């Protein structure tokens, strides 16, 4: 999996610097289109997909506004050269598309307006064969999601997130609120000067309006605020032939999701929790369930104390289901795998057992083989598991992000360095062709940098994969600043097939910086042992891996200026940035994004708190674990930081918590170090991936501007 160097003469859209092409700039973020879902027709004659774009407008004051929109497109598959055409329009976000069994209708979710806090998403239908407008088929108070067609095409199965207080009865598990029970506030007219019952009712009314918000759960944080009333996902059948009547099929206080009708239409498979008296926050696994299509006779199909199920799909014969499952003794490190599970005897057979990495998405193909994707060595290939083993259908330094199959024809969305997202088709004979050109067209005028792959052998014998990208205008004989950019997770994976960093990497290269990135121990995509390599070691081991990648670039790449090195990373890599600058002083400046800096504080203020127990083997109130967490926390070593540091964080980031970034800033400021703090209002942890476009552009340019302060002789602005 080797790529040509960035300065080589490239075909297609990546050309030499002598052409009229221009490098990527920050505003190009607004041009990137992303395919967010797709479906192929049963006869494999066409495909529909959803395309996310960013709409630019102006507010009442004339200032620019930016909003995400998502629309449905269609492309014919039997006509080579056919171009996609847009089916839906306007200020809305369409998603979760599902084609009817006859291919005449597409069901989808629609959110009207660009604001995430707008009306609840409802299910709509759009005719595909005869002219007509899309129309809503649900008007559910809580909205709906994940529409699935019944094989007869007369019903839809949807999930509805129902507030716990609106369900019948009360949960069979404890509220976990001292000396209180579920819904015991009563219905009296509350008042602050009444008896105990009246006061309790008054307090409950205030809490129902989140003034104040009451926390009683173990998992009491959402992404941007404290968790409010639990919402329980229940399955509803929408009778399209009976006036779109909605009938609730599931009950109780555990969620039901991942639903699928059997091919004969008689049963529904879904994912829920095992039979238990435990609060959902304390359940660390889910089970596979079956029920009759009318909602009767629910029973567990896979309820193994050692397995956590996360996905289910039917085989064509309706006698088996494909299950995605993971051993949950080490949930941070175990690889997701596939099982074929017979619905009669419950016999399980491993699928793609020889594949070493975690399975991502999967489906049962029309011939009974299994198609799946998986993080693997910096990409996400599309693979087939059949009688002869596992074979790669779409491979190379790319990432397959979504796919569907019918009659042997596969449609898939692909990420590559040359293009952040396009749609492709793979024919039954193995031939492939590009179907969409949403990004290809504007990229034709852009100059890109391509990465060069390296494998570096570490002292422990493991190989670490890395990539180097040169500045787009690099010239032989000259030296340039380079940025060591690191991924978070810590168990994610970067590579040429990864979407989220496409624009940021290209922007840095456009500004005259080279980029080095790698997958240190703990990364996914290299099997269980490599992923477990950072157990009780978030700092020294992974830091040595990414620094080894940088050392190799310094030694082998003639463009690297070893006196102008920079460092950045987000989330766990914000942690790693702070760790490295406290132990290695070679960098001119660094930017720590959305990071974790004190592991004990993270346990309390981050909704990803389970990483502490899973990654370090215990909790902060255990003395031995507390000593380990202190030693592994960048904040413990803050006094050793000498590198100028930019700290960036979302002001409502409940994934990692906010106070740790402020702790780092205050300590460095108190120590007289060069430090700056940037806080983005109203945004959580997804700032750089799905945050408001203006904030995303601001975030990238603040890092560039900070590095420019310390990069003398830097290239002029692109």
N, C-alpha and C positions, 0 to 999 in steps of 0.2 A: 504494500500500500504506500507507494512513494509518489510524491508530487514533484513537478518540475519547479525549479527555483523561481522566486518572484520576478527576477529580471530576465528570465528566458523569454524568447519570442513566443507568444501564446496565440492559439487560434481563437475563433469565436469573438467573445467580447473583451478578453484580457489581452491588451496589445502593448507595444513598447511605448516608452515615455515620449518618443519623438512624434507621435500622432497628436491630433487635436483633442484627444480625450482629456477629461478633467478628473481629478481625484474625488473621492467621496467627501461630502461636507455634512455638517450636522443636520441641515434641513432635509437632506435626502431620507432621513428617517420617515418623513411624511409621505414618501413615495412607495415605501415597501408594502407590498401586498402579501397577505398570508392566507393560505388555504387551511381552513379550520375544521373541515369535515367533508366527507364525500360518500356517495353511494352509486353503485352501478346497477343498471336496469336488469331484471331477471333474464332477458334475452341477450344481454351484453351489447345492445345496440347504441346506448348512450349512457352518460353519467351526469349526475348533478353534484354540485359542490358549493360550499359556502366560502366566500372570499371576504376577509377582513381588510379594510382600508381605513385611512385617516382622512377625515373631511376637514377642510380649512374654510373658516368663515370669519365673520366679524360681529362683535357685540355692538350694543347701542352706542358705545363711545368710539367705535371705529377700530378697536384693538382686535388683533387676530385671535381667533378661537380654534381649537382643535378637538375633534371628537371621533371616536371609533365608530365605524359603521360596518355592518356585515350583511351581504346580500347573497342570493342564490343564483348560480350560473348553471348553464347546461352546455354540454359538448357532445356532438355525435361521434361515435367510435368507428363506424363503418365507412366513413368518408375521409380518407387521408387528406390533410390540409384543411379540414373543417375547423373554423375558429369558434371558441366558446361565445355564447351570447347570454346577456344578463336577463334574469327573469323577475327579480324583485328590486325595488328602488326605494329611495326616501330615507328619512331620518329615523332609522330603526336598526335593530340587530337581529338578524335571522340566524338560527343555529339548529343543531340536533336534527338534521334532516334524515328522513326515512322514506324510502320508496315503497309504494303499495305492491302487493304480489303480482298485479297485472301491469305494473309500470306506468299506470295512467295518472297517478296522483303522487305528490310528495307532501308528507306531513313534516312540520317543522315547528320550532319554537320561535315566537316573535316577541321582542321587547320594543315597545314603542318609545321613541325619544332616545337621546344619547346618554341620558343620565342613568347611572347604575341604580339609583334609588327611585326610579320611575315606577310605572305600573308593573305588576307581577307578570312574568312571561306566560303566555297562553299558547295552546296548540292550534296551528292553522293548517289548512289544506290548500294546495295550489294544483289546479288541473294542468296536465302536461300534454294531452293529446288534443283537446278541444279548447278554443279560446275561452278565457274566463278569468275572473279576479280571484285572488286568494281570499279565504274567509275563515273566521275563527270557529273552532268546534268545541272549545272549552271557554268557560267564563268562571273558573274556579277562584274562590276568594283568595286562596294562597298560591295560585298559579300552578303550573305543571312543568314537568321536564321528562326527557328520555322517552319520546313516543315510540312504540313498537307495534307493528301491524299484526293482526290475527291473520293466519294463512288464507282465510276466506275473504279478507279485505273488507269486512263489515264492521270491524271493531279496532280500537286502538287501546293499548295498555300504556298507562302513564304513571309516573311517580309524583306524589303531591306531598310537599313538606308541611305537615299539619302541626300547629302549636300544641304542646302537650295538654294545655288547659282546655282545648276544644275537643279532645278525645273523650269517649265515654269511659266512665269508671276512673280508677286511679292506678298508677303503676304498681306492679307487684314487687318492685324493689324499693328500698328505703330512700327517702328524700335526702338523707345525710345532712339534715339541719337539726341542730340540737333541740330535743324536746318539742319538735314540730312534725306535722304530718302533711302529706300532699293536700293542697286546696282546703286547708283548715281555717282559712281567714274568715269564712262565713260570708253571708250576703247582706249583713246589716249595713245600715247607712253609717259609715264610719265617722267618728269625730274625735278630735284630740283631747276633749275634756270629758269623755265618757268612761264607761267601765272597761275592764280588760278586753272584752270581746269587741267593743266599739273601737278601742284604740288599735287593736290588731287589724280590724277591717280597714281603718283609716291608713295604717301603715302599708297594708297590702295594696290599696288603691294607688298610693304614691309610687310603690315599687312597680306596679303594672305600667306606669308611665316613665319608667327608668329615671325616677327622681326620688330616691337614689336607686342605683342598680345593686341588687343583692347577689352575692356569690355564695353558693352552697355546694358547688360541684368541684371535683378534682381538676377537671379540664375547664377552668373558669374563664379562659381567654379565647376570644375569636381572633381574627386577623388584625382588626383595627380598634377593638374595644373589648370590654368585658363581655362574656357570653351572656346573652339574655335567655329567655325561656327556651327550653329545648324544642326543636322541631323534629317530628318523627315522620319519616318518609313512608307513605302508604301507597299501595297500588290501587288504581282505579281503572275500570273498563269504560271506554267511551263508545256508546252504541251509535255508530254513524247512520245506521238504517232506522234508528228509533228516536230521531230528534236530538241526537248527540247527548243522550241521557248519560250521566256519570254515575257509576255504581262502585262503591268502595268494596274491594275484595279482601283486603287484609286488615287486621285489627291488633290492638295491643300497643305497647309502649316501647317496642324495638323497631328500628327502621328496616325497610324492605327495599332492595335496590338490585341493579344488575339483572333485570327481569327479561325473560325471553319465552315466547310461546313455542311449544314443540311443533315440529313440522306438520303433525296431524291435527294440531289445534286443540288437543284434549287436555294438555297440562301446561303449567307455567313453572319454569325453574327460576330461582332468584337467590340472592345472597341476603342473609340475615344473621343474627347472633345465635349462639347455641342456647339451648334451654338452660336458664340460669336465674338465680335470685340476685345476681350482682348488678350493680348500677352499670350502665353502658360505658361510663368513663373508666371502669376497672376491668372491662373485658378486653383482652388483647388479641382476640381472634374472632373470625366470622365463619359461618357454616353455609353449606349449600342446601337449599330447601326445594321441595316440590309441593305443588298443590294442584287440584283440578282447575280447569280453566274458569270455572264459576266462582273460585275462591274457597271451595270446600276441601277438607281433608289435607291440611298442611302437615308435612312431615319432613324431618331432616333426611337428606340424602348422604351428605358427607359432614359428619360431626365428630371430628378427630381432635382430641385434646392437644395434639402436637402440631396441628395444621391450621393455617389461617387462609381462608379462601377469599379471592378478590374478583373473580370473573367466571362467567358460565356461558356456554353456547351449545346448541343442539347439533347432533349428527343427523344426517338426512333421514335415517330409518326411525327416528323418534325413540330409539331404545337406549341411547347413551348421550351423555353430555360431556363437553370438554370443559375442564375446570382449571383455572389458574390458582395455584396454591403455593404456600411458603411455610416452611417450618418456623414456628414462632418462638423457639427457645433462644434464638439470637436474631431478632427481627431486623436489626441494623445491618446484618451481614449475610444472612441466608439468601440464596438466589431463588427467585420466583420460577416455578416449573409448571409443566402441563401434565394433567392426568385425564385419561378417558375413564369415565365412571358410568357403569351400567346402571340403569334406573331400576332394574328388577332386583338383582342380587346385590347390587352395590359394589361389585368387583371393580377395583381400580387398576389401571394399566398405565405405566409411565409413557409419555410421548416426548420425543426429542430428548431422550435421557442423556445422550452423549453431549448435548450442547452445554457449555460450561458457564454461560452468563445468564443473567435474569431475563426472563421473557417479559416483553412489554405488552403490545397488542397482539391478539390472535383471532383467527376465525377458522371455521370448518369450510373448506372449499367444496365446490360442486362435485368433485370426484372423491370426496371423503378424506383427502389429505389435509394437513394442517398448515396454514400460512401464519407466520408470526414475525415480529420484529424484536430486536434485542440490542441494547448497547453493546458495542464490540469494537475495541481498539480505535476509538475516536469517531466511529460512525454508527449507523443503525441500519444494518442490511435487512432486506426482506428475505425470509427463509421459508423453505418448505420441508415439512417432516412427513415422510412417507415410509413405505415398506423397506426402501433401500437406505434409509437413514435421513440425515439432514443435508440439504443442498441449498446453496445461495442462489436466489433468483435475481436479486438486485444488490450489487455489492460495490466496493470501492470506497473512496473517501467521501461518502455521501451519507445522508440520513433520510430514511423513509419515515414520514411522520403520520401518515394515514393511508389506508388502502382498502379495497374491496374487490371481490371476484365474482364472476359468473361465466359459465360455459368455457372455463379455461382462460378467459381474458381478465387481466388484472389492471386496475387503475390505481395509481398511487401518487402521493404528493412527496416531493423530494427537495431536500436542502443540500446545497453544495456551496463551495467557496465562490464559484463563478456566478451563482444565482441563489438568493436566499429562499426562494420557494416557487416551484412550478408544478404543474400536473403532467403526468406521463402515463402511457399505457404500455403494458407488456403483453404481446400476443401469445397465443398458445404455442407457436413455434419458437418462442424466445426472443423475437424481434421487439425492439422498443422504439417509441417515438414520443416526442414532446407534444403535449396537447394545448398547453396554455403559454402565454407570453406576457403575463402581467408585469413581471419585473424585467424580462429580457429587453423590452423596448426601451425603457429609460436607462438601463444599464449599458446600452450600446454606446452611449456617449461618456462612459465612465472608465477610469483607469483603476484597476484593482491590483492588490498584492496577493500572491498565492503562497501558501506555506510549504516549507520543506520539512519532511518527517525525519525524526531521529529516534533511535532506541539507545538508551543509556543503561549500562550494567552497573548496579549498585553493589556496595560491599557485601550485602546480605545475599547476593546472587540474583535478586529480582531485576527484571528489566523495566525501565520506566520510559514510556512513550512521550515524546515531546514534538513541538513544531516551532519553526522560526519563520516569521514574516518580515521581509525587508521593507524599508520605506519605499513608496512608489517611485520617487524620483532619485533613488540612490544611484551614485556614480562611482565607478571603479576608482580606487585610490583615496576615497573619502571615508570619514568615520561619522557615525550617526548615534544619537541617543537611542537606547532600547528600554522597553518596558517589560518587566516580568509580570504577567497578568495571570492570576490564579483563580480556580473555580471554587465554589462553595459546596454546600451539601452536609457534611464533607463527602458524601458518597455519590455525587453526580459524576459526570464525565464530559470532558470537552474534546473537540476534534473538528475536522473539516465538515462533518455532517451535523453540526450543532447550530441551531438557529439563533439563540438569544444573544450571542456575542458577535454575530456577523457584522453589524453596523459599527459597533465600538472598535473592533479590531481594524476595520478598514479606515475608520476616522483617524485613529492613531497613526496608521501608516501614511495617510494623506498629510498629516501634520509634520511628517519628517521623522517619526519614531518607528523603530522596528519593534516587533512584539515577539516575546517568547512565552509559550504556554505549554503546560504538560499535565499529565494525570498521575499525581503522586500516590503512594500507598494509601489505601482507603477508598480510592476511586472505584466506581462500578465499571463494568465492561471488560474485566480481566479475571473473573472468577472469584470464588469464595475466599480463598487464602489471601489474595491481594486485597480484597475489600476489607478483610479483617485485620490487615496489616497496621492499622492505626488504632487498634484497641488499646486504651489507656495511654495513648500517645498521639495527641492532636498537634503537638508542637514540634519537637526535635526531629522525629522521623520524616513526616511529610515535608517539613521545611528543608531538610537535607536533600530530598528528592527534587523539589522545584529549583533549589539553588544549584544542584548538579546539572540540571537542564540549562540554566543560565551560564554556568561555568563552561559547559560544552560549546555553547554559542559564542562565548567570548574567545575561546581557543580556536574555533574552526571557521567562524564567519568573519571575513575581513571588514565588514561594514560596522561591526560593533565597537563603539567607543566605551572602553571599560571604565572611564572616568565620568561617564554620563549615563548611569543606570538608574531606572525608576521602578517602582513597585506598586501594585494595586491588586485589589480583589474584594469581593463582596460576600456577605453572610459569613459562613465559616472562613472564607478567604479574607474577610475583614479581620477575623481573629488571627489568621496566619500572617497577614500584613503586620499587625501590631507585634506578634511574636517575633517575626524576623527582624524588624527594626530595633527591637530590644536586644538582639543577639548578634546582629551583623550590621556594620556601619558603612557598607560600601555604597549605599544608595544616596543619590542627590536629594530625592524627595519621595514621598509615598502617599497614597490615598487609601484609607481604610473605609470600606463601604458597608453599612448595615450590619456591623459586626457584633460578635460575642467577645467580651473582653474579661469578664469575671464569671467563671463557671457556676459558682454558688449563686450569684445574683441571677444569672440566666435561668437556673432551676426555678426561681421564684417568679420572674417577670416574663418569661417567654413561653408561648404555647407549644413550642418544640422542646419542652423541658424533659421529655422522655429520652432525648439523646444523652442526657447526663447519665442516667442509669444504664442505658444500653451500651454506651461507649466507654464508660469508666467502671462499670461493675458495681455500682451502688449509688447512694444518695448523700447529699452534703452533710446531713446530720449524723452520718456514721464517721467516727473520728479518722479512720484510716483513709476513707474515701475523701474526706475533707482535706486532708494533707495533700493527697494526690491532686485534687482539683485546684488547690491554691498553687501548687508547684507548676501546674499546667496552664494557669491563667495569665494572659499577657499583662493584666493590671498589676500582678505581683512584681513584675519586672519593669514597670513603667519608668522608674528612675534611671534605667540604663538606656532609654531612648535618646538618641542624638539626631536622628534624621528628621527634617521638617515633615510634618504630618498633617494631611487634610483628612478630617473625619466627617463623613456624610451619613445621614440617617433620616428615615421617614419619621415624622413626629408622632405617628400613630402605629408604629411597627410593634405589633404584639407577638410576632414570630420569634424575634430575638430579644425584644424589649428595648427600651430607649435609654434608661438611666445609665447603662454601662458605657455608652458612647459619651455621655456627659461626664461620667467619672474619669474617663481617659482624658477628655479635654481639660477638665479642671485640674487634674494632677499635672499634666504637661504644662499648663499655663502657670500653675503655682511653682513649678520647677524652672520656669523661665525659658522653656523650650519654644521652638518655632512651631506653632500649631494653629489651626483654624478649624472652626466647627460650622457645618452646614446642616440645617434642619429643614425638611420639606413638609409644609403643613398639609394635614388632611390625607396623608398617604401612608400605606403600610409597607410591608416587606417587598412587595412586587413592584416597587418603584421603577426599576430599570427594565422590567420585562413587559408589564401591562399597565404601568402607571400613566398618568396624563402625559400626552406627547410633549407639551411644553416643559414639564419637569424632567422628562427623560433627556431632552436636548440640553437643558440647563445642567443636568448632572454630568453629562459627558464633557461638556465644554468647561465646566469648573475644574474638572480633573486636568484637562489639557492646559488650561490657563495656569493652574498651580504648578504643573511640571515646567511650563515655559519660563516661569520665574527663575528656575534653577538650571535651565538648559541653555547655557551660553552657546552662541553660534548655531542656534536651532534654525531649521529651515523656515523660510517665510510662510505666512499663512496661505493655505491652498485657496 
